[in-house]
Amino acid sequence: MKPILSALLLFVFITASSQHTRLNGYAVYVFDDQFDSYYSTSDYYNGKFKGGLQWGVGLEYMPTPMNGIELLYLNQQTTAATNYWAPGQITEKHTNFDVGFNWAMLAFNRYMRKPGSKVEGFGGGMLGAAFINVDNPDNGNSNNATKFAWGLRLGANIWASEKVAIKLQGQLLSAVQGAGGGLYFGTGGGGVGVSTYSSMLQFGLGGGLTFALGGHKTTPPPATTIPQ
């Protein structure tokens, strides 16, 4: 854990001190997402994460005008209406769990922009971890799980000036249940169960703001005139 934290702190230090740096703020609406797990004949669950606001912040280093490496944090607080059956139960139970998602991701972004245009298209992938907290309001129990996570996104920055842009994007995030087990909803409020797939796919639409820091300028070069 210490080597990972040291590497993250080094990334933040190098990025913050660089002139080719962007600060990104995010506000995304995440849609409802169904999930399930039937890894055992005597122990299963299925339910739906309720959609809502996801907010976040990212620090992005631009090694070239067309490529970005971003360290970002995303947060969402929601509920999960869940039906589940656990050993010892006589009938299936239903609980509306309180769920908190905290995503720590490393994103790799590719940018496209025509000379003279204020619109900068982008797309990329994300890898990292999802820290999921689950509270059972029926009995006060709680638990948490840490899962490998991945994501995709596609969007555009509309530059209002050399320093500020409005961000529009669509994204897909998933916490992989097959990497170390699955998030378990039950009488204890949460736990870990063996699984081999991920039924969790969170799609979101939204945007935010992008700020070019330091001496980093985003004005594209003028179009080249070809002599006749």
GUPASE-896976 format. One record per atom (N, C-alpha, C, O, CB): residue in one letter; x, y, z. Coordinates in steps of 0.1 Angstrom, whole numbers, plus 5000, padded with zeros to 4 digits. Atoms other than C-alpha are relative to their C-alpha. Glycine has a CB too. Layout:
AXYZ;...
//
This chain:
M500849885000;M500050005000;M500950135000;M500550224993;M499150005012;K499149885000;K502850255008;K500650034987;K500750154983;K501149975011;P499549975013;P504550214974;P498950064991;P499250154983;P500549884993;I501149955009;I501150284957;I499750155004;I499650234995;I498749925002;L500249864995;L500550594979;L501150094996;L500950214992;L499850005015;S498949925004;S504050714972;S500050044985;S500350154981;S501349935004;A500149985014;A503550674935;A498950114996;A499150194988;A499749874992;L501149915002;L500250864936;L500450155004;L500150244997;L498849965008;L499549874996;L501851154956;L501050064991;L501050184988;L500649995014;L499049955010;L504751174931;L499350054988;L499750154982;L501049894997;F500749965012;F502251184902;F499350145003;F499450234994;F498949904997;V500649874997;V500351474919;V501050115001;V500750224996;V499249995014;F499049904999;F503551664927;F500550044986;F500650164983;F501149955008;I499549975013;I504851634891;I499050074992;I499350164984;I500549874993;T501149945008;T501451714876;T499850155004;T499650234996;T498849925001;A500349874995;A500852014898;A501150104997;A500850224995;A499750005015;S498949915003;S504252164891;S500350024985;S501150104982;S501349955007;S499949995014;S503952114854;S499250114994;S498150154999;S499749874993;Q500849895007;Q502852394830;Q499049944991;Q498150014986;Q501050094992;H501050075009;H500952134809;H499049925009;H499049805008;H500849914990;T500950064990;T498252064835;T498650054999;T498550174997;T500650025014;R501449965000;R494552074836;R499349955013;R499649845019;R499249944988;L500850034988;L492152074866;L498649984995;L498050074989;L500150115011;N501350035005;N488851904858;N499049985011;N499349905021;N500149874991;G501150024990;G485551924878;G498949934993;G498649964981;G499650135006;Y501150085007;Y482751674871;Y498750005008;Y498750005020;Y500549854999;A501350024994;A479051654877;A499249924989;A498949974979;A499350145002;V500650105010;V477351354860;V498849945007;V498749915019;V501049894997;Y501250084996;Y473851204863;Y500249854996;Y500449824984;Y498750064994;V499850155002;V474250824867;V498649945000;V497849965009;V500949945011;F501350065001;F471250624856;F499849875008;F500849825013;F499749964985;D500350124992;D469550334874;D500849884994;D501049874982;D498549975000;D499250115005;D471550014872;D499649885008;D499749875020;D501550035002;Q500450124993;Q470349664879;Q501349915002;Q502249924994;Q499049924991;F498950094997;F472649404894;F499549875006;F498349875011;F501050075010;D500550134995;D472449044905;D501249915002;D502349934997;D499049934991;S499050104998;S474448744917;S499349875005;S498649875015;S501150045011;Y500650134997;Y473348384917;Y501149895000;Y501049784994;Y499049964989;Y498850095000;Y476748214925;Y499749885009;Y500649795010;Y501250085005;S500350124991;S475047974950;S498549974999;S497750074998;S500450035015;T501450045001;T471747784950;T499350045013;T498150045013;T499949854998;S500649964987;S471147894987;S500350145004;S500050185015;S500549905010;D499649874996;D472548244986;D500150094987;D501050074979;D501449995007;Y500049915012;Y471648514960;Y499550135003;Y498950155014;Y499249934989;Y500649874999;Y470648874955;Y499850064987;Y500550024977;Y500950095009;N500249925012;N469249104929;N499450135004;N498650135013;N499249924989;G500649874996;G468349464929;G500350114990;G500750084978;G500550055013;K499849885009;K468749814914;K500650115008;K500150165018;K498750044993;F499549884995;F471050104922;F499250114994;F499050124982;F501650014997;K500849885005;K468950424920;K501050104995;K502050135000;K499250055012;G499349905006;G470250684897;G500150135008;G499350155017;G499550044987;G499849874992;G471551024910;G501350074996;G501950034986;G500049975014;L498849925003;L474351274910;L501349945004;L501449885015;L499950145007;Q498650044997;Q477951174908;Q500950124997;Q500850194987;Q500449884991;W499149895001;W480551444914;W501549965001;W501749855007;W499750115010;G498650044999;G484351444912;G500950114995;G500550224991;G500249884992;V498949915004;V487651614905;V501149924995;V501449814999;V500450095012;G498850075006;G490651524884;G501150104997;G500950214994;G499649934987;L498849935003;L494251644879;L500649934988;L501049814989;L500950015012;E499650065013;E495451584843;E501350064995;E501550184994;E498950014990;Y498849965006;Y498951594829;Y500049984985;Y499549874981;Y501249935007;M500150015014;M499251664792;M501549994994;M502150094992;M499350134994;P498750025005;P502551514779;P500150064985;P501250104981;P500549865000;T500149945014;T501451624743;T498650064999;T497750035007;T500249894989;P501349935002;P498551844731;P498949904997;P497749934999;P500050104989;M501050105004;M496751524720;M499849895010;M499049805008;M500349944987;N500150114990;N497251304751;N500050055014;N500750155017;N501249904998;G500149974987;G496351324787;G500049885010;G499549785006;G498850095003;I500050104989;I497051124819;I499450065012;I499950165017;I501449945003;E500749934989;E494551204847;E499849915012;E499449795010;E498650044994;L500350064987;L494251104883;L498750065005;L498650185007;L501150015010;L501349944996;L490551144893;L499349925011;L499549805013;L499150014988;Y500850064989;Y488151084922;Y498650034997;Y498250144993;Y500450065014;L501449985002;L484451034918;L499249945012;L499649845018;L499549924987;N500850044988;N481751004945;N498550004996;N498050084989;N500250095012;Q501550005001;Q478050894945;Q499449935012;Q499949835017;Q499649924987;Q500850064989;Q475650834973;Q498649974995;Q497950054989;Q499950105012;T501250045005;T472650634965;T499349895008;T499849865019;T500149944985;T500750124993;T470250344975;T499949894991;T499949904979;T498650045006;A500250125008;A469849994963;A498949915006;A499049845016;A501349915000;A501150084997;A466449824965;A500449864996;A500549834984;A498750054993;T499550145002;T467449454969;T499249895005;T498749905017;T501450005006;N500650134996;N465849114971;N501149905002;N502049894994;N498949954990;Y498950094998;Y468048854987;Y499549885008;Y498549885016;Y501250075007;W500250124993;W468148505001;W501349955006;W502349934998;W499349894991;A498850044994;A470748395026;A499749875008;A498649855012;A500650115009;P500350124992;P471248065045;P499450035013;P499750125020;P501449935003;G500849984988;G468848035074;G498750074998;G497950075007;G500950075010;Q501249935003;Q466148245058;Q498949914996;Q499149814989;Q500250114990;I501250085004;I462648105054;I499450054987;I499049974979;I499049995011;T500549935012;T461548355028;T501050104995;T501950145002;T498650065002;E499249895006;E463148605004;E499750135007;E498650165011;E499750014985;K500149874994;K463848945020;K500250114990;K500850094980;K500950005012;H499849885008;H463749295007;H500550115009;H499950135019;H498750044992;T499549894992;T465849585019;T500550114990;T501050084979;T501249965009;N499549895008;N466649935005;N501350055007;N501250135015;N498950115000;F498749974994;F470349955013;F500450144996;F500150194986;F501049904995;D499349875002;D472250285016;D501449964995;D502149895001;D500150095013;V498750045007;V475250264992;V500850124997;V500350224992;V499749924988;G499149895004;G478250494988;G501149944991;G501849854994;G500650065012;F499050045009;F480550464958;F501150115000;F500950234999;F499549994985;N498949915001;N484050614958;N501049944990;N501549834992;N500750025014;W499250065011;W486050564926;W501350085000;W501350205000;W499350024986;A498649955002;A489850624924;A500549954987;A500849834986;A500949975012;M499750055014;M490750604887;M501250074994;M501550194997;M498850024992;L498949945009;L493750664864;L499549994986;L499249894981;L501449925002;A500649995013;A492450784831;A501050034989;A502050114992;A498950104999;F499249985011;F494150784797;F499150064989;F498349994983;F500849874995;N500949935008;N492651044774;N500750044986;N501950074986;N499550135006;R499649965014;R493051114736;R499250114995;R497950104996;R500049874991;Y500749885004;Y492151454722;Y500150024985;Y501149984979;Y500550125008;M500149975014;M491151564687;M499550144999;M498450185005;M499249904992;R500549865002;R490851934676;R500550054987;R501750044984;R500550085012;K499649935012;K490852114643;K500650135002;K500250205012;K498850014990;P499449874998;P492952424639;P498950114999;P498150114990;P501150034989;G501049894999;G490952734648;G498749975007;G497950065009;G499750044986;S501350044994;S488152534665;S500150025015;S501150005021;S499649864996;K500149994985;K486952594701;K499649875006;K499549855018;K499150115004;V500550134995;V485652234703;V501149904999;V501749884989;V498849964991;E498950104998;E488051964715;E499349875004;E498949855015;E501150055010;G500650134997;G486751614712;G501049915008;G502249925006;G499649934988;F499150084993;F488151344735;F499349865003;F498149855002;F500450065013;G500450134996;G487850974744;G501149935007;G502249975006;G499549924988;G499050074992;G489550734767;G499549895009;G498349875010;G500850105008;G500350114991;G489650454792;G500550035014;G501450125016;G500649874995;M499749984986;M489950434830;M500349875007;M499649775004;M499050085007;L499750124992;L491450184854;L500250045014;L500850155016;L501249924995;G499849964986;G491450184892;G499249915009;G499249795008;G499550155002;A500750084990;A489450084922;A498750075004;A498650195004;A500949985012;A501349954995;A485850124935;A499949955015;A500049845018;A498849944992;F500150024985;F485450154973;F498550015003;F498050135002;F500950105008;I501450004999;I481850054980;I499649985015;I500049885021;I499449894991;N500550014986;N480150115014;N498549975000;N497850034993;N500350135008;V501450045000;V476849945022;V499550005015;V500149945024;V499849854994;D500750004987;D474550015052;D498649944999;D497949974990;D500050155005;N501350064999;N471549815062;N499150075010;N499450065022;N500149855004;P500849924991;P468850045076;P499149925009;P498649975019;P499250104993;D500950084993;D466849755089;D500649955014;D499949945024;D499649874992;N499350044988;N469449645115;N501250085004;N501850055015;N500349854999;G498949914996;G472149915115;G501349944996;G502350004999;G499950025014;N498750065004;N474849675101;N500550074988;N499850134980;N499849854998;S499349945012;S477349795075;S501249924997;S501749845005;S500350155003;N498850075005;N480249665055;N500550074988;N499850164983;N499749854997;N499449935012;N482449765026;N500849904992;N501249794997;N500950125004;A499350085009;A484249614997;A500950094990;A500450204987;A499149914991;T499149935009;T487149724974;T500149914988;T500549804989;T501450035006;K500050085012;K486949614938;K500850074989;K500950194988;K498549984995;F499449945012;F488949654906;F499050064991;F497950004990;F500849884992;A501049935008;A487249904884;A500650044986;A501850064985;A499550125007;W499649955014;W487350014847;W498950094995;W497850095000;W500349884990;G500949915005;G485650274827;G500350054986;G501550044982;G499850125009;L499849945013;L485150434793;L499350144999;L498350155007;L499549914989;R500749885001;R484150784783;R500350074986;R501350044980;R500450105011;L500049935013;L483551004752;L499350135002;L498250145008;L499449914989;G500749874999;G482851374750;G500850114993;G501550094984;G499950035015;A499449885006;A484051724742;A500250115010;A499450135019;A499250054988;N499849884993;N485552034757;N499750124991;N500250124980;N501450015006;I500349885008;I484152364745;I500750125007;I500350165018;I498550034999;W499149904994;W486852634752;W499350144999;W499350194988;W501450004994;A500549874999;A485252964763;A501150104999;A500950224995;A499250025012;S498849915001;S488753114766;S501249905000;S501149784999;S500150095012;E498850085000;E492352994766;E500249915013;E500949825013;E501350084998;K499850064987;K492052884803;K498849925005;K498949845013;K500350115009;V501250074994;V488452764808;V499249944989;V499050004978;V499150115008;A500850075009;A486352504790;A498849945007;A498949905019;A500849904992;I501250084996;I482852354794;I500149864995;I500349844983;I498750074996;K499950145003;K482951974795;K498749934999;K497849955007;K500949935010;L501250085003;L480251754780;L500549854998;L501449834990;L499250054989;Q499550135002;Q480651374783;Q499049895003;Q498049925011;Q501249985008;G500750124996;G479151024785;G501049905005;G502149905000;G499149944988;Q499050104994;Q480750754806;Q499349875004;Q498149875006;Q500750075012;L500450134995;L480550394816;L501049955010;L502249955008;L499849904988;L499250044989;L481850264849;L499649865005;L498449835005;L500050095012;S500350134996;S482049904862;S500949965011;S502249985010;S499949904989;A499250074990;A483249734894;A500049864997;A498949804997;A499550045015;V499950135004;V484449394885;V499849905012;V500749895020;V501349974993;Q500350094989;Q482849134908;Q501049884999;Q501349825010;Q498649954999;G499250125001;G485048854894;G501550025005;G502149925007;G500149964985;A498749984995;A488249014907;A500050015015;A500050115021;A500650134994;G500050014985;G488348894943;G498749985006;G498649995019;G500650135005;G501350034994;G484648824948;G499150114997;G499450214990;G500249995015;G501049905003;G481449014946;G499450065012;G499550015023;G498849934992;L500749934989;L479649264967;L498849935004;L498049904995;L499750154996;Y501150084996;Y477149084988;Y499050085009;Y499450155018;Y500549885009;F501149944993;F473849225000;F499249905008;F498749805002;F499150094991;G500850094992;G472249045029;G499750055014;G499750175016;G500949875002;T500449964987;T471249045065;T501050085008;T500750175016;T499649885009;G499049924993;G474549185077;G500350134994;G501050214999;G501349924999;G499949875006;G474349475053;G501050004989;G500950094980;G500450105010;G499050015011;G477249375030;G501149915004;G501349885016;G500650144997;G498950104998;G480149135026;G500649974987;G500550054978;G499549885008;V499350045013;V482048945000;V499649864997;V499649775006;V501550015002;G500450135004;G480948644980;G500849974987;G501050064979;G498549994998;V499250055011;V482748444953;V499150024987;V497949984987;V500449865001;S500849985013;S481648544917;S501050004989;S502250024991;S499250135001;T499150005012;T483148524882;T499650104989;T500150094978;T499949864994;Y500449905010;Y481548824864;Y499650125007;Y499650135020;Y498949944991;S500549884994;S480349174869;S498650034994;S498550044981;S501050124998;S501349965005;S476649264866;S499850155001;S498750204999;S498949925007;M500249864997;M477249624875;M500650084989;M501850084986;M500750035013;L499649915011;L477449874846;L499350135002;L498150145000;L499849944986;Q500649874997;Q476850244855;Q500250094989;Q501450134986;Q500550055013;F499949905011;F476150474826;F499650145005;F498650155012;F499149954988;G500349874996;G476150844831;G500250114989;G501050094980;G500950045012;L499949885009;L475751174812;L500150125008;L499450145018;L498750014990;G499849874993;G476951514823;G501250084994;G501350084982;G500249975015;G498949915004;G479951734822;G500850065011;G501050005022;G499650104990;G499349934990;G481751994842;G500850114994;G500450174984;G500949905007;L499149905005;L484552244838;L501449965000;L501949875008;L499950135010;T498650035001;T488152224827;T500850135001;T500450234994;T500349934987;F499149884998;F490852474838;F501449974996;F502049875001;F499950055014;A498550025004;A494252504820;A500850085010;A500650205012;A500250054986;L499249944989;L496752574848;L501450044995;L501850004984;L500249905011;G498649965003;G500152744847;G500150074987;G499250154983;G500949885001;G499849945013;G501452844814;G499449924988;G499649964977;G501550024997;H500650085011;H499452584795;H498950084993;H498050124999;H499449875007;K501049935009;K497552744766;K499349894991;K500049804987;K500750114992;T500850105008;T494852564747;T499650054986;T498949984979;T498849965008;T500449945013;T494452794717;T500849924989;T502049914989;T500450154998;P499450095011;P495052564686;P500850094990;P500550214989;P499049924993;P499349925010;P497552684659;P499050034988;P498149964986;P501249924994;P500849965012;P496052874629;P500149904989;P501149834988;P500450144996;A500050095012;A495152684598;A501250044991;A501450164989;A498750004993;T498849985009;T498152644574;T499450034986;T498649964980;T500949885000;T500449965014;T497752824540;T500949944990;T502149964991;T500050164999;I499250075010;I498952624511;I500250104988;I499250144982;I499349874995;P499749915011;P500652844484;P499449944987;P499549824984;P501550024999;Q500550045013;Q498952834450;Q501050004989;Q500749974978;Q498850104996;
//
